[in-house]
Amino acid sequence: MKKVRVLIAKPGLDGHDRGAKVVAKHLQESGYEVVYTGLHQSPEQIVAAALQEAVDVIGISILSGSHNFVFPAVMDLLREKGLGDVLVFGGGTIPEDDIPGLLAAGVKVLFRPGTPLQEITSFLQANVG
Amino acid sequence: MRYVEDALKGSQLAGARLIRLLEEGDPEGIEALKGLYPHTGRAYLLGITGPPGAGKSTLVDRIIGELRSRGKTVGVVAVDPSSPFSGGAILGDRVRMQRHATDEGVFVRSMATRGHLGGLSRATGEAVLVLDAMGYDVVLVETVGVGQDEVEVVDLAHTTAVVSLPGLGDDIQAMKAGILEIGDVFIVNKADKPGADEVVKQLTVMLEMRHTPPGDWQPRVLRTVAVKSEGIPELVDACLAHREHLVSSGKLSDRMALREVHFFRQLVKELAAEKIFGGVEGNPDYAALLRDLEARRVDPYSAAERLVASLHCRF
């Protein structure tokens, strides 16, 4: 059976990666192969890693408030590099008001703080073949 | 053929997706590999192995930096373990190599073991072929953090570098069979920590006891502090000196020839097993044999002998 590969990325300046690590560990325990990038990634680094690792999914954790820059930049780069088929989801402290704009930019779903982990795996099961 | 042409031109997208197919055991991947094979055999294959926490990924990161400064392009395959329970994995070796992520001359691919033992994943060798065909000058293979007996990397690499660190064991550990026997270059990383001198001494004594015949490569012991980038040029020099020794002594082609035959025999076993079990499916004698086996009316040895004896081989 095909293994689903997920990149978990932590962009920008903030150093709080506990959420990203909790999600990565949950995905591992659910049978996913998770490539973890570490902190302080630029959109260019995230997309380069996704390309080299041939992932199906990118999960980006943002708590720094830079989501309106990072997500669209990642989506543009993905299309540019021929990775338009990679599913992108996000998580972190993202104001409700910003969500429609990010979804319009191509982010598939955004999980806000307090989301049960099961919701993330259920989403992936339903959306990644 | 999808991917082959682009991979040969060095396309990272094509190479990455091809490696993915090979990892999944997709027949399309194997077909592509046949197309790439004539373009392989050029890269220098360097294996880095050692216990978890020895600093292999940081060393690989620094080796990449050193090779890049010498104008070499570098492909990396970094292996991490799969969970025996879920089959999932956290592949975290990239974390230490991210500064090379946007360097076009570097390609880092993480792989999970997917249950394969030996320190590599089943498809590691195939990924190395892809990177070789893509034109990388050096392909680094970082094994999963190995214990005492995961020595498969030696079949894959031209040079095997074994990483040790202070505080892991005494001189008897250094004498045992296994991981410490396979090194062409020994690295004592974290050499600024207490106990480093002791490890260097143990390894040196172990190597003196090995009785290297004259003219053979005498393995070297090097000290590094990878996080501070100390000892890296010397390490790269030692690996390249080993490579040079292999080339000038003719051992490289011997080693590669052995490897091709070994790999071929592995493949034959796999293909033969598939063909045999496919061929006997639905055969009433085979079904009867299985029933006897299940009921312990026949032992597995006799059953296997009976099945193999019934095959008609015409090679």
Interface residues (C-beta under 8 A of the other chain):
Chain A: K2 K3 R5 A24 K25 L27 Q28 E29 S30 G31 Y32 E33 V34 V35 Y36 T37 G38 Q41 S42 E44 Q45 A48 A49 L51 Q52 E53 A54 K81 G82 L83
Chain B: Q12 L13 A16 R17 I19 R20 E23 E24 S82 S83 F85 S86 G87 G88 A89 I90 L91 G92 R94 V95 R96 Q98 A101 T102 F107 V108 R109 S110 A112 R114
